[in-house]
Amino acid sequence: MPPVGTAPVSAPIAVDTPEQPQHERPHCEQPQPEQPSPARLAARILGLLLPHRRASDPEFDAAPEHFPFQLAQLADFIAAGEPIVFTLPGFPCKSPNPAKVLGHLPDEGERLSLTFLDELCARIGRIHPPGARILICSDGHIFGDLINVPDEHIDEYSDELTAMIEREGLHRLDTFDLRAVLGDLPYDEKRARVHERYAPTVEELREQVLTEQETLRLYRGITRFLTEDTVDFPGTRSALQRECRRRAYGVIQRSRAWGELIAEQYPRAVRLSIHPQPAGAAKFGIRLLAAADAWMTPWHSAVLHRPDGSWELLRNADAARLGRPVLHAGRPSHYESC
């Protein structure tokens, strides 16, 4: 910001004024209420996130004080009087399994999730006037070759996601994907370079799977998704499971690499995650929509609109048995309960 010029100001003229009688003196101004400290505001903001927490320890009665890492990050933005920045790796692409999703483009599940995230930022803005923003770091390209989704479908998904944000006026959300990294290089080369620079080795991950409960849970969850999402596999069931276990390590490697790249680009941001997280982790797991499965996301499912007005994520095949399909702009959007 350019420096602001100052004009010379004349010295005020001193004027002797007689002392006012006691009964004519103006009342003293009431003291202004003390502003909450950054730490207290950070706890209030975390309290807004807690009802939507995607937890790997759901039995734990979590409170703001159980998240010291996030509290410190939030307080840093608050003390600086700056908008809070969250990063959320996710919204990669639709599952390639038609039994799980309506198609390869974003639908009502994404629209509802994006609207929820934007409204969450708006609620934070009522506590912290500079507001909050969420950067959606779409990670489809980073492991598209491992999940058997073509880059063209990932491009179309990401472009429609950005268009949906604009159409819905969700101005507190932004998007970021591999197209913003390493210029015009082909996707395969971009993936290779990001992997080489940031990814842990397979040996490191195998050791973590053996010794860390959270990494084991992640490995099993991704293996399950890969198994469910693989269609027309020519081999046996056991061969498919072996193949998916191998690819699961690659997906975790790339996901970790993507997270490291984002952290390098946005080192102060508060990291959200669509995967279940324990209390006290460096990432805060966030649930986008109601689902019976803690791992389910809009890009692995379809949405059913219940008679009571609620929305639920279900496998496409299950939602189709319970509702009738609804089209939007000529494309399948969701299901309405029969």
N, C-alpha and C positions, 0 to 999 in steps of 0.2 A: 504494500500500500504506500503511495507517495506521501511524504511528510506534509503535514497540514501547516499552512502559513499562519502566523499570528500577527494581528494588528496591534500597534501601541495603544495602551490603555492609560488614560489620565488618572493620576492619583485621586482618590476620593477626597472631597472637601470635608474636613472635620467639622462637625456641628455639635455644639454643647446642647444637650437636651436635659431639661429638669427631670429629676427622678420622679417617676409616677407614683402616686399613692398606691398602697398595697392592694386596695380593692379594684384599681383600674389596670393593674398589671395583666398582660395576656397570660393565658394558661400555658404552661410548658407543653411542648409537643410530646405526645406519647412515644415511648421508645419503640422502634421497629422490631417486629418479631425476629428472633435469631434465625438465620438461614441454616437449614440442615447441612451437616458436613458432607463432603464427597463420600465418605464411608457409609453414612446413613442413607444417602440417596442411592448408592450402589446396592445396598441391601434391599431397598424398596424395588429397584428395577429387577433384581434377581428374583424377588418375590413374584413379579409378573411372569417370569419364565417358568417358575417351578410347576405350576399346574399343567404345563405342556411338556414336562420333562419326559424324554424317552430313556428309561432307566434299565440298566442291567441288574440293578438291585432294587426291584420295585417294592420289596418288603421293608426297605429302609425309609423311615420318616424324615426325609431330607428337609433342611432349613437353609436359609441363605448362608449362615456361618459355616456350613459344610462345603462351601465352594470358594475357598480363599483365593485361588488363582484368578477366577472370574471377577471376584470382588475387587481385587487390586487393579485389574485391567479396566473395569468400569469406572473406578474412582479416578484413574489417570485421565480419562476423557472428561469426566465431570469437573475435576480440578482445573483442567485447561480450558473449560468452557467450550468444548468442541462437540460436534455430533459424534455419537458412539457408532463405531463401525463394527459390524459383525461379518464374518465370512462363513458361508455355508457350502461346502463341497456337496454336490448332489445334482438332481435333475439331469441325469446323464443322457438317457434315451429310453424308449419303451422296451420292455422285454420282447424278445423275438418269439415268444410262445403265445399263440393266439388264444389259448385256453386261459391266459392270465390277463390279457389286455384287449382293448377294442381296436387298436391300430398302432401305427408307429409315430403318430403325432400327439401333442399334448391335448388333453380333453378336460372334462369338468374336474377331475381329480387335481390336475395342475392348477386350474383356475382357482379352485377353493383354497388350495395350499398357498398360492401366491397372495391371495387376498388376506388370508390369515396372517402371513408374515408381514405384510404391509400394515395391517391393523395393529399388530404387536408393536411395530415401530411407532405408530401414532400414539399408542398408550404410553410408551416410554417418553414420547415428546411432551406429554402432559405433566410428567414429573421432572424431566430434564429439557427445558425449552429449546436448546440447540438441536434436540431431536436425535434420531437414530436412523441408520441405513443398513440394509443387508445386501451384501454382494454375493450373488448366487454364482458359484464357481462350477459351472457345468463340466463334469468330469467324463463325459461319454467318450470323447476322442482319446483320452489317455489310455483307456483299456478296451476300446472298441474291437480290436482284433482278437482279444481274448474272450469276449462274450459273443462273438459271431454276429455283430451288428455292423452293417456297412457304414462307412464314413458319410455317405450321401444321406442316409436316414438320420444320422446324428446331426448333420448340418440342418436338415429340415426341421428336426425336433427343436434344436436350439433357436433357429430363426423364428419359429412359431411361438416359442416361449417368450422371446423378446417382444414379438408383436402383441402377444396377449398382455404383457405388462403395460405396453403403451395403450392398448385399447381400453383396458380397465382403469387407467389412470393411477397405477400403483407407483407413484413417483418416489417412493422411499426404497425401491428395489433397483438394483443394477445387475448386469450379467457379465461373466468373464469366462472364456473357454480357451482351448488350445490354439484357436485361430489368432489370439492376441499375443502368442509367444513365438519367438524365433522366425518372424517374418513370413516369407512365402515358401518355406521349405515344405516338402510333401509330409503328410501326416505320419507316415512310417518313420521318417527321419526325425521328426519332432519327438515322437514317442521314444525313439532310441536315445536321443540326446538327453531328454528329461530323465529317463530311466538310468542312464549311465551316471548322471551327475547327482541325483538325489535318492535313488532307491536303495534300500538295504539289500544285502545278499540273501539268497535263499537259505544259506546255512544259518544266518542270524535269525531269520524268521522261524526256521524249524526249531531252533533252541528256544525261542520265545513261546512257540506253540507248546513245547514240553514243560515250560516253567511258569508261564503267565496265563492265568485263567481267562483274562479278557482277550488275549490274542487267540487262545484256543477257541473261545466262543465266536470270535470274528471269523476264524478259519472255517469252522463248521457251518456258520451261517452262509458264508459266500459259497462254499462247496454245495450246500443245499440249493441255493439259487441257481448256480450253474447247471446242476443236474436237472432241475425243473425247467430251465429255460432252453436246454438243448433239445432240438427237434430233429427227427430223421437221422439219428445216430445209427451208423451201420453195424456197430458191434454189439456185444452182450451188455447186460446191465452192469456187471462187475467191471467190464472194460470202460464203460462210461464213467463209473464212479472213480476209477483210477485217473482217467483223463481230467475229470473235474477237480480232483484233489490237486493235480499238477497245476492246472490253470488257476486254482484259487491262490496259490502262492504268488503267481504272476500278478493277479488282480490286486492283492494286498501290497506287493512291491510298488506297483504303479500308483495305487491310491496314496501310499505313504510319500512317494515322490511328488505327487501333485500337491499334497498337503505341505510339504517342505517348500515347494516353489511358491505357493500362496503365502506362507509365513514369511518368506524372504521378501515378497512384494508388499505385503501388508503386515509388518512386524508387530504393530500395536493392536491389531484387530482381535476381537473376542471370537474365538473359534466355536462355531456350532457344528453339530454332527447329526446326520440322519440315522446313525447306528446307535444302539443302546450304549449308554456310558454309566460307569459307577460315580457316585458322589465323590468329589475331590479330584476327578480326572481333569486333564488340561483341556479336554473338549467337553462341551455341554450338549448332551443328546437332546434333540427336540422332536416332538411328535407333531406331524403336520395335520393328520386327520385321524379320526377314530378307526381302530382296527383291532381285531382279536389277536392278531399276530404282531408282536412288538417289532418285528423286522419288516413288516409290510409297508410299501411306499406307493404313491400314485403311479409310479412308472413300472410297478410290478402287479398292477391290479386295475380293476374298474370300480366305479362309484355307484352305490345304491342309495337312492333317496327314499328314506323311510316315511311312513304315513305321519309320524310325529314331527316331521321336519328335519330330523337328523340325517347325517350323511355317514356312510360306512364304506370302507375299502374292503372289497372282496375279490377273489378270483373271478375273472370274466365269466367263466362257465357257471360258477355259483350264483353270481348276480343275475345272469340270464334266466335261471330257474325261478328267481324270486321277483323279477320285475320285467317291465316292457322297455325296449330300447328307446332312447330319446335322441333325436338328431339336432345338431346345431350347425348352421351354415352348411348343411348338406352332409355332415360327417357325424358318425356316432359320438355321443357326448357322455351319456351315463344311462342309468336305469331308474325308472320310477317303480316303486313297489306296486304290485297288482292289488 
